[in-house]
Amino acid sequence: MGATSRAFVLVFALAASIHASFFLPSESSPKVESTVATADLQIRAFPNAPDGYTPRNTTCPSTRPTVRSASALSDNETSWLEMRRNNTIGPMRDLLGRLNISGFDAESYIINNAKNASALPNIAVAVSGGGYRACLNGGGVIQAFDSREINSTAAGHLGGLLQSATYLAGLSGGGWLVGSIFVNNFTTITSLLDNNASSVWKFGNSIFEGPATGSIQVLDSAQYYTGIEQEVSAKGNAGFNTSVTDFWGRALSFQLVNASDGGASYTWSSIQLQESFANADSPMPILVADGRAPGETLIPRNTTIYEFNPFEFGTWDPTTYGFVPLEFLGSNFSGGVLAESEQCVRGFDNVGYVMGTSSSLFNQFILNVNQTSLPQLAKNFASDILSQFNESDNDIAQYQPNPFYGYHNETSRVYRERALSLVDGGEDLENIPLQPLIQPFRHVDIIFAIDSSADTNNYWPNGTSLVATYQRSLNGTSADGGNLANGTSFPAIPDQNTFVNLGLNTRPTFFGCNSSNTSFPTPLVVYIPNSPYIYQSNVSTFDPSYNTSQRDLIVENGYNVATMGNGTVNSTWPMCVGCAILQRSLERTQTAMPQVCTQCFADFCWNGAVNSTNPAAYEPAYKIAPAKKSAATREAVSYSFAAIFAMAVLMMGL
């Protein structure tokens, strides 16, 4: 941007603050038969980027980085898994013991097989996209799964499932949740929500207004926007292409990473340096994005799906079929190698940029911004940013140089492209990030699929994501003609009308209960859809702000979604979760299934019934009762526009 553009940015930012948001105190929402811990937010991940948000050339390690084939797990992940699988034994033994599976000594089963961790359940959790709705509803589910939360290990609760999991995948809004947890050193949801100790998850101000970190909101907004503009410009001036996602990712970071400076120096690869991850005391976080081929404006269902994990970036799909060390993303790879004349770039994998890539909804916010209550000049500011980019590129993240340039030329769709274009991971309708978790090399037994999608007219899920993943799994074993299954297997899924007509989107449902129905090893999928237990959590994906009461109630509702009201809606649910966790492991060890588990599968498994008639409008009722909440209100604070403009001129030195 030039000086004139920067002036516009600042004026728009200041003007947006005319309606600065302040919220009246509201009572905290009570957890159904539960309280949560209040703990200080842990020190954040390592700020290891060499120059803030700007990637820089650095000296390469003695073993120069290369692109590896996706024909196996990386050596790093393999070594980490050896520790992680063993580290899940204790939490899994405790969890299954508490879930009290009648007639079965789960603790002894785990202990007796502890010397062979591969015989034990391999658990993954996948959190769907859906903006703040997905972040908060998914946050409630993770809170329910986390044994560090007070009372989460009481009867009817599921605390310890997170500690027993090997992988935690997120996409778009679910990726915000996963990223925020791990960048803040695998912290708890309660810590992120703590209004006293935490500077993150302050969603009262919209992302267009900036964080309310000071008493003079106008100045905060000015610094917020000019700071973002300067950081993105510095990246461009260093020779790297920028896109709308750079602005989007930097803005997200102020809410998810660090409200004071947005964590400009924090990288996704730095997660591997955290003690909790390095010691395999936490699951592996994975984010997902979709590839967009040159000239495409709509994302086909056979698009290439990419993943970011702390070690690598790449894809298992037989199109590109390769991974690059994430720490050196941004380096000029060609044909899978880095020429001796090339230096190693570091700092490209900024955490906000990675989270923004998985959730490149900025264009959709802009398209819907006129439907919000934001001031007109705030809307003008957002449109001003978009005007700098081609309309067809509003939703992309630019990864240039393309790490897969000249790689896997036989099948890759991007081997000739100097830039790799990525978009929101849910644009292919697979809004739950399941692809990384069904890869045969990872041997996942069970996936808890948390669905906060807005599939229906009033923003509830209807199984669309599971349907899309199932359909993709039927597409053969080669890249020819878009066949991308490549050895993955997924359980049979009915159509969306059946989900609604049979109520499969109102309660947890197991898919893939009979493993003999598939030719290849297939994980059991425990589908947990967003549903109103104590709060109508079906807020729009494009709602840009949430007061503390709304935020906490959506999280609270998510806790109840995971636990079925702490077992009050169905008292067998916690025990049946234990049965689901054990099923594939019991088959491997040829151990008889407990009788109570047989009944659980009868109650919770999809039985193959189909009703594809057009359903009535889906308007679910409360499963428990609406929670009481205070009516938090927004109050506008008026400022003289002339004074604001004068301040902008002074600050710009014009």
Secondary structure, 3 states (H helix, E strand, C coil): CCHHHHHHHHHHHHHHHHHCCCECCCCCCCECCECCCCCCCCCCCCCCCCCCCCCEEECCCCCCCCCEECCCCCHHHHHHHHHHHHHCHHHHHHHHHHHCCCCCCHHHHHHHCCCCHHHCCCEEEEECCCHHHHHHHHHHHHHHHCCCCCCCCCCCCCCCHHHHEEEEEECCHHHHHHHHHHHCCCCCHHHHHCCCCCCCCCCCCCCCCCCCCCCCHHHHHHHHHHHHHHHHHHHHHCCCCCCHHHHHHHHHHHHHCCCCCCCCCCEHHHHHHCHHHHCCCCCEEEEEEEECCCCCCCCCCCCCEEEECCCEEEECCCCCCEEEEHHHCCCCCECCECCCCCCEEECCCEHHHHHHHHCCCHHHHHHHHHHCCCCHHHHHHHHHHHCCCCHHHCCCEEECCCCCCCCCCCCCCCCCCCCEEEEECCCCCCCCCCHHHHCHHHCCCEEEEEECCCCCCCCCCCCHHHHHHHHHHCCCCCCHHHCCCCCCCCCCCCCHHHHHHCCCCCCCEEECCCHHHCCCCCCEEEEEECCCCCCCCCCCCCCCCCCHHHHHHHHHHHHHHHHCCCCCCCCCHHHHHHHHHHHHHHHHCCCCCCHHHHHHHHHHECCCCCCCCCCCCCCCCCCCCCCCCCCCCECCCCCCHHHHHHHHHHHHCC
